[in-house]
Amino acid sequence: MIHLTEPDQAMLRGQHGDAAALAMRVLVRSATLMGADRLLDITSAHIDGCLYHGRASLDFVERLVAGAGKVVVPTTLNVGSLDLIHPELFRGDEAVKSQAERLMQAHLELGCESTFTCAPYQSRHRPRLGQQIAWAESNAIVFANSVLGARTNRYGDFMDLCAALTGRAPACGLHLAENRLGEVLFELQDFPAERDGRDIWFAALGLLAGRQVGARIPVFAGLPADTSEDELKALGAACATMGAVGLFHAVGITPEAPTLAEAFGGRPPPALVPVTRGQLQRTRASLSRARPGDRLAAVAVGTPHFSLAEFDQLLALLAEEGAAPRIDFYVNTSRFILWQLEQNGKAQTLVRLGLTIVTDTCTYITPVMKQTRGLIMTNSGKWAHYAPANIGVEVAFGSLRECVRSALRGEVVLDGH
């Protein structure tokens, strides 16, 4: 039996409007099925449902709009099906475009922020250690839990929005400290320490671990001490792509794992998986059949969305090579990051070099790429996994440095070749 506070019951009775009542009904029923005995307050929400998958998603949000619904906590939006900043990039069906645009607009009418990014943690407002939140989108969830130490379950469409409209979430799962301890130890042997080109190995490690753990919590021991947020972002996104990972710990790096003992709550690791460089190389190869010299159609990076630091790395690599790409080069990022790039002139430099900056969406879910026949190169484990089925491309999987060098030559270039 779930315990509801008087404010919860008031929402159920419709005292805060039809939309809040519907949201609370969905939330209470879901919480009961999840085994929660109560609801807890949240400080923010991130909504995944503005990506158009069909009429049902629009109908639900329109019903909330018609019921005078408004979010009651700061609420960011995940990617939609359109780049509203650059509408000329869309190459899909006009009827779908109209419905997709309406879905994005309807979320704004509920009071959500027009972020349209899968990386809301790269904005000015980030959750703090221990804060209760209700986030959707797999990489956003795992980053918030793991890197920031905030607390959220893996919420999906509709339930995330119901939490935002009520300010409440089920008190269970990763919201509770006792459920956040490590369950599988990945002991890394000879993990690459040199920064150049190592982004690919964080993605490969995430793919390898995600396959093995499912929904369990992995703990990584042996990552470089100077591991960056963007590398943790790549690791978590890949983990959540191949498994149902909502939280990982990196010993000595992430906030809830200052030591191996603390990551496991003082108990021995229930399972141990040694990881060698060779295993990472085989994982990488499983997503890429490309060989050096194979002709490329395009390069696509920024899944999850590129940060300022990643743009700086990209610009440095381009300057180092002293040339512009010979093929289409797409970079997905958020409006907030684009605004910063425009303020410092870096966006203009990238456009002059022929790169296409995509906001509000991502190239593996929306028809924006000019060429999808042939081989597309990416440094994203998530993009490499989903793009073949989503948009019918063949994938070359390489580091950002390899992506840049390949784009400049129009063919696959791998380190050492």
C-alpha positions as CSV (number, residue, x, y, z in Angstrom):
1,M,0.0,0.0,0.0
2,I,1.5,3.3,-1.0
3,H,1.3,6.2,1.4
4,L,0.2,9.5,-0.1
5,T,0.5,12.9,1.6
6,E,-2.4,15.3,1.7
7,P,-0.9,17.4,-1.2
8,D,-0.7,14.1,-3.2
9,Q,-4.3,13.3,-2.5
10,A,-5.4,16.9,-3.3
11,M,-3.8,16.5,-6.8
12,L,-5.6,13.1,-7.2
13,R,-8.9,14.8,-6.4
14,G,-8.3,17.4,-9.1
15,Q,-7.7,20.4,-6.8
16,H,-4.7,21.4,-9.0
17,G,-6.4,20.8,-12.3
18,D,-7.2,17.9,-14.7
19,A,-3.6,17.6,-16.0
20,A,-2.1,17.3,-12.5
21,A,-4.8,14.8,-11.5
22,L,-4.0,12.6,-14.6
23,A,-0.2,12.9,-13.9
24,M,-0.7,11.9,-10.3
25,R,-2.8,8.9,-11.3
26,V,-0.2,7.6,-13.6
27,L,2.5,8.3,-11.0
28,V,0.7,6.5,-8.2
29,R,-0.1,3.4,-10.4
30,S,3.5,3.3,-11.6
31,A,4.9,3.6,-8.1
32,T,2.7,0.8,-6.9
33,L,4.0,-1.5,-9.7
34,M,7.6,-0.5,-8.9
35,G,7.1,-1.5,-5.2
36,A,7.4,2.0,-3.8
37,D,5.6,2.7,-0.5
38,R,5.7,6.5,-0.9
39,L,6.6,9.3,-3.2
40,L,9.4,11.8,-2.7
41,D,10.0,15.4,-3.8
42,I,12.2,16.0,-6.8
43,T,14.2,19.2,-7.7
44,S,14.2,18.8,-11.5
45,A,13.1,16.7,-14.4
46,H,14.4,15.9,-17.9
47,I,11.8,14.8,-20.5
48,D,12.4,12.3,-23.3
49,G,9.0,12.3,-24.9
50,C,9.4,15.2,-27.3
51,L,11.0,12.9,-29.9
52,Y,8.1,12.1,-32.2
53,H,7.3,8.3,-32.5
54,G,3.7,8.5,-33.5
55,R,0.3,10.1,-32.7
56,A,0.0,8.6,-29.2
57,S,2.8,10.7,-27.7
58,L,1.3,13.9,-29.1
59,D,-2.2,12.9,-27.9
60,F,-1.0,12.5,-24.4
61,V,0.9,15.8,-24.2
62,E,-2.0,17.6,-25.9
63,R,-4.3,16.3,-23.2
64,L,-2.1,17.7,-20.5
65,V,-2.0,21.0,-22.3
66,A,-5.8,21.0,-22.6
67,G,-6.0,20.3,-18.8
68,A,-4.0,23.4,-18.1
69,G,-0.9,21.4,-17.1
70,K,2.3,23.2,-16.0
71,V,5.5,21.7,-14.7
72,V,6.2,22.5,-11.1
73,V,10.0,21.9,-11.1
74,P,12.7,23.1,-13.5
75,T,12.3,20.8,-16.5
76,T,14.6,20.4,-19.5
77,L,13.7,18.7,-22.8
78,N,15.6,15.9,-24.6
79,V,16.1,16.0,-28.4
80,G,13.1,16.3,-30.7
81,S,12.8,15.1,-34.3
82,L,13.7,18.5,-35.8
83,D,16.5,21.0,-35.6
84,L,14.3,24.1,-35.1
85,I,17.4,26.4,-35.3
86,H,18.3,25.0,-38.7
87,P,15.0,23.8,-40.2
88,E,16.5,23.7,-43.7
89,L,18.5,20.6,-42.7
90,F,15.4,18.4,-42.4
91,R,15.0,15.9,-45.3
92,G,12.0,13.9,-44.2
93,D,8.2,13.8,-44.7
94,E,6.4,17.1,-44.3
95,A,3.5,15.6,-42.4
96,V,5.8,14.0,-39.9
97,K,7.7,17.3,-39.6
98,S,4.5,19.1,-38.8
99,Q,3.5,16.6,-36.1
100,A,7.0,16.6,-34.6
101,E,7.2,20.3,-34.4
102,R,3.8,20.4,-32.7
103,L,5.0,17.9,-30.1
104,M,8.0,20.0,-29.3
105,Q,5.9,23.1,-29.0
106,A,3.3,21.4,-26.8
107,H,6.1,20.6,-24.2
108,L,7.0,24.2,-24.2
109,E,3.4,25.1,-23.4
110,L,3.6,22.9,-20.3
111,G,6.5,25.2,-19.1
112,C,9.4,23.0,-20.1
113,E,12.7,24.8,-21.1
114,S,13.6,24.7,-24.8
115,T,16.9,22.9,-24.2
116,F,16.3,20.0,-26.7
117,T,19.4,18.2,-25.7
118,C,20.4,14.7,-24.6
119,A,23.1,16.3,-22.4
120,P,21.2,18.7,-20.0
121,Y,24.1,18.3,-17.6
122,Q,26.2,20.6,-19.9
123,S,23.9,23.5,-19.2
124,R,24.3,26.2,-16.5
125,H,22.1,24.4,-14.0
126,R,23.2,20.9,-13.0
127,P,21.9,18.7,-10.2
128,R,24.1,18.4,-7.2
129,L,25.3,15.4,-5.2
130,G,22.4,13.7,-3.5
131,Q,19.6,15.7,-5.1
132,Q,16.5,13.7,-6.1
133,I,15.5,14.2,-9.7
134,A,13.4,12.5,-12.4
135,W,15.3,12.2,-15.6
136,A,14.7,10.3,-18.8
137,E,17.1,9.6,-21.7
138,S,19.6,6.9,-21.0
139,N,22.9,8.8,-21.2
140,A,21.4,11.7,-19.2
141,I,20.3,9.3,-16.5
142,V,23.6,7.5,-16.1
143,F,25.6,10.7,-16.2
144,A,23.4,12.4,-13.5
145,N,23.6,9.3,-11.2
146,S,27.2,8.5,-11.8
147,V,29.2,11.7,-12.5
148,L,27.1,14.2,-10.6
149,G,25.9,11.8,-7.8
150,A,22.2,13.0,-8.2
151,R,19.5,10.3,-7.8
152,T,17.1,9.2,-10.5
153,N,15.6,6.0,-11.8
154,R,15.5,5.2,-15.5
155,Y,12.3,7.1,-16.4
156,G,10.7,6.8,-19.7
157,D,8.1,8.6,-21.8
158,F,5.0,9.9,-19.9
159,M,6.2,9.0,-16.4
160,D,9.0,11.6,-16.6
161,L,6.5,14.3,-17.6
162,C,4.1,13.1,-14.8
163,A,6.9,13.6,-12.3
164,A,7.5,17.1,-13.7
165,L,3.9,18.1,-13.4
166,T,3.6,16.8,-9.8
167,G,7.1,17.4,-8.5
168,R,7.0,13.8,-7.1
169,A,8.7,10.5,-7.9
170,P,8.5,6.9,-6.5
171,A,10.8,6.3,-3.5
172,C,12.5,3.2,-4.8
173,G,15.4,2.0,-6.9
174,L,18.3,4.4,-7.5
175,H,16.6,7.1,-5.4
176,L,17.6,5.1,-2.3
177,A,21.1,4.9,-1.0
178,E,21.0,1.2,-0.3
179,N,20.3,0.5,-4.0
180,R,23.3,2.4,-5.3
181,L,26.1,0.1,-4.4
182,G,28.3,-1.6,-7.0
183,E,27.4,-5.1,-8.1
184,V,30.1,-6.0,-10.7
185,L,33.8,-5.0,-10.6
186,F,35.5,-4.4,-13.9
187,E,39.3,-4.6,-13.2
188,L,41.0,-2.8,-16.0
189,Q,44.4,-4.0,-17.1
190,D,46.6,-1.7,-19.3
191,F,43.8,0.7,-20.1
192,P,45.2,3.4,-22.4
193,A,46.6,6.3,-20.4
194,E,47.7,8.7,-23.1
195,R,45.0,11.3,-23.9
196,D,45.3,11.3,-27.6
197,G,42.8,9.0,-29.2
198,R,41.7,7.3,-26.0
199,D,38.0,8.5,-26.3
200,I,37.3,5.4,-28.4
201,W,38.4,3.1,-25.5
202,F,35.9,4.6,-23.0
203,A,33.1,4.0,-25.5
204,A,34.4,0.4,-26.1
205,L,34.6,-0.2,-22.4
206,G,31.0,1.0,-21.9
207,L,29.8,-1.3,-24.7
208,L,31.6,-4.3,-23.3
209,A,30.4,-3.7,-19.7
210,G,26.8,-2.9,-20.8
211,R,26.5,-6.2,-22.6
212,Q,27.6,-8.1,-19.4
213,V,25.8,-6.3,-16.6
214,G,22.3,-5.7,-17.9
215,A,20.7,-3.5,-15.1
216,R,23.3,-4.2,-12.5
217,I,25.7,-1.5,-11.3
218,P,29.3,-1.7,-12.7
219,V,32.3,-0.5,-10.9
220,F,35.4,0.4,-12.9
221,A,38.9,0.2,-11.2
222,G,41.9,1.3,-13.2
223,L,40.7,4.2,-15.2
224,P,43.3,7.1,-15.6
225,A,43.3,9.6,-12.8
226,D,42.8,12.4,-15.3
227,T,39.7,10.9,-16.8
228,S,37.5,13.8,-18.0
229,E,33.8,14.4,-17.8
230,D,33.5,13.9,-21.5
231,E,35.2,10.5,-21.3
232,L,32.8,9.5,-18.5
233,K,30.0,10.7,-20.7
234,A,31.1,8.4,-23.5
235,L,31.5,5.5,-21.0
236,G,28.1,5.9,-19.5
237,A,26.3,6.4,-22.8
238,A,27.7,3.2,-24.2
239,C,26.9,1.3,-21.0
240,A,23.3,2.5,-21.2
241,T,23.1,1.7,-24.9
242,M,24.1,-2.0,-24.5
243,G,22.5,-2.6,-21.1
244,A,20.0,-1.1,-18.8
245,V,22.7,0.7,-16.8
246,G,21.5,3.7,-14.8
247,L,24.5,4.1,-12.6
248,F,28.2,3.2,-12.6
249,H,31.1,4.0,-10.3
250,A,34.7,4.8,-11.3
251,V,37.0,4.2,-8.3
252,G,38.8,7.4,-7.3
253,I,36.9,9.4,-9.9
254,T,33.1,9.5,-9.4
255,P,31.7,11.0,-6.2
256,E,30.2,7.9,-4.6
257,A,33.3,5.8,-5.1
258,P,36.3,7.5,-3.5
259,T,37.6,3.9,-2.8
260,L,36.9,0.4,-4.0
261,A,35.5,-0.5,-0.6
262,E,33.1,2.5,-0.5
263,A,31.8,1.6,-4.1
264,F,30.7,-1.8,-2.8
265,G,29.5,-0.6,0.7
266,G,32.4,-2.4,2.5
267,R,31.5,-5.9,1.1
268,P,33.5,-7.9,-1.4
269,P,32.5,-7.4,-5.0
270,P,29.8,-10.0,-5.9
271,A,31.4,-10.5,-9.4
272,L,34.8,-9.7,-10.9
273,V,35.5,-9.2,-14.6
274,P,39.1,-8.6,-15.7
275,V,39.3,-6.3,-18.9
276,T,42.3,-6.3,-21.2
277,R,43.3,-4.0,-24.0
278,G,42.6,-7.0,-26.4
279,Q,39.0,-7.3,-25.2
280,L,38.5,-3.6,-25.8
281,Q,39.9,-3.9,-29.3
282,R,37.6,-6.8,-30.1
283,T,34.6,-4.9,-28.8
284,R,35.5,-1.9,-31.0
285,A,35.9,-4.3,-34.0
286,S,32.4,-5.7,-33.4
287,L,30.9,-2.4,-34.3
288,S,33.1,-1.6,-37.3
289,R,34.0,-3.6,-40.3
290,A,35.9,-0.7,-41.9
291,R,39.4,-1.1,-43.0
292,P,42.0,1.6,-43.6
293,G,41.5,3.1,-47.1
294,D,37.7,2.3,-47.3
295,R,35.9,5.3,-48.8
296,L,33.8,7.4,-46.5
297,A,30.5,9.1,-47.1
298,A,30.4,11.3,-44.0
299,V,31.5,11.7,-40.4
300,A,29.0,12.2,-37.5
301,V,30.0,13.0,-33.9
302,G,28.2,14.4,-30.9
303,T,26.1,11.6,-29.5
304,P,25.7,12.5,-26.7
305,H,25.8,16.1,-27.6
306,F,29.3,17.7,-27.9
307,S,30.5,19.9,-25.1
308,L,32.7,23.0,-25.3
309,A,35.8,21.0,-24.4
310,E,35.0,18.5,-27.3
311,F,34.6,21.4,-29.7
312,D,38.0,22.7,-28.6
313,Q,39.5,19.3,-29.2
314,L,37.9,19.2,-32.6
315,L,39.2,22.6,-33.6
316,A,42.7,21.7,-32.3
317,L,42.8,18.6,-34.5
318,L,41.6,20.5,-37.5
319,A,44.3,23.2,-36.9
320,E,46.9,20.5,-36.4
321,E,46.1,19.0,-39.8
322,G,45.8,22.4,-41.5
323,A,43.0,21.4,-43.8
324,A,39.2,21.2,-44.1
325,P,37.1,18.0,-44.4
326,R,36.6,16.6,-47.9
327,I,33.3,15.0,-46.9
328,D,30.3,16.0,-44.9
329,F,31.1,16.4,-41.2
330,Y,28.2,16.7,-38.8
331,V,28.4,17.7,-35.1
332,N,25.4,17.4,-32.8
333,T,25.2,19.7,-29.9
334,S,22.8,21.8,-27.8
335,R,21.5,25.3,-28.3
336,F,23.3,26.4,-25.1
337,I,26.7,25.2,-26.4
338,L,26.0,26.6,-29.9
339,W,25.2,30.0,-28.3
340,Q,28.6,29.9,-26.5
341,L,30.4,28.9,-29.7
342,E,28.8,31.8,-31.5
343,Q,29.8,34.2,-28.7
344,N,33.5,33.3,-29.0
345,G,33.5,33.0,-32.8
346,K,34.3,29.3,-32.9
347,A,30.9,28.4,-34.5
348,Q,31.8,30.7,-37.4
349,T,35.2,29.0,-37.8
350,L,33.7,25.6,-37.9
351,V,31.1,26.6,-40.5
352,R,33.9,28.2,-42.7
353,L,35.7,24.9,-42.6
354,G,32.6,23.2,-43.9
355,L,31.3,21.5,-40.8
356,T,27.5,21.2,-40.2
357,I,26.4,21.9,-36.6
358,V,23.1,20.2,-35.7
359,T,21.0,21.2,-32.7
360,D,17.8,20.1,-31.1
361,T,18.1,16.5,-32.5
362,C,20.7,13.9,-33.5
363,T,21.8,12.6,-36.9
364,Y,21.0,8.9,-36.1
365,I,17.3,9.6,-35.4
366,T,16.4,12.4,-37.8
367,P,16.8,12.6,-41.6
368,V,19.3,15.5,-41.9
369,M,22.4,13.9,-43.4
370,K,22.8,14.5,-47.2
371,Q,24.3,11.1,-47.8
372,T,23.4,7.9,-45.9
373,R,24.5,5.4,-48.5
374,G,27.9,4.1,-47.8
375,L,30.2,4.2,-44.8
376,I,29.7,6.8,-42.0
377,M,32.4,7.3,-39.3
378,T,31.7,8.1,-35.7
379,N,33.5,8.1,-32.3
380,S,30.2,7.4,-30.5
381,G,29.4,4.0,-29.2
382,K,25.7,4.9,-29.1
383,W,25.7,6.2,-32.7
384,A,27.6,3.2,-33.9
385,H,25.1,0.8,-32.3
386,Y,21.8,2.5,-33.3
387,A,22.5,4.1,-36.7
388,P,22.6,1.0,-38.8
389,A,19.0,0.0,-37.9
390,N,17.7,3.6,-37.6
391,I,19.0,5.1,-40.8
392,G,20.4,2.2,-42.7
393,V,24.1,3.1,-42.7
394,E,27.3,1.2,-42.4
395,V,29.5,2.3,-39.6
396,A,33.2,2.9,-39.1
397,F,34.0,3.3,-35.4
398,G,37.1,5.4,-34.4
399,S,38.4,8.0,-32.1
400,L,37.8,11.7,-32.7
401,R,41.3,12.1,-34.0
402,E,40.7,9.2,-36.5
403,C,37.4,10.8,-37.5
404,V,39.1,14.1,-38.3
405,R,41.9,12.5,-40.2
406,S,39.5,10.3,-42.1
407,A,37.3,13.3,-43.0
408,L,40.2,15.2,-44.4
409,R,41.1,12.3,-46.7
410,G,37.7,11.0,-47.5
411,E,38.7,7.5,-46.5
412,V,39.1,5.5,-43.3
413,V,42.3,6.4,-41.5
414,L,43.2,4.5,-38.3
415,D,46.0,5.2,-35.9
416,G,49.1,3.2,-36.9
417,H,48.0,3.0,-40.6
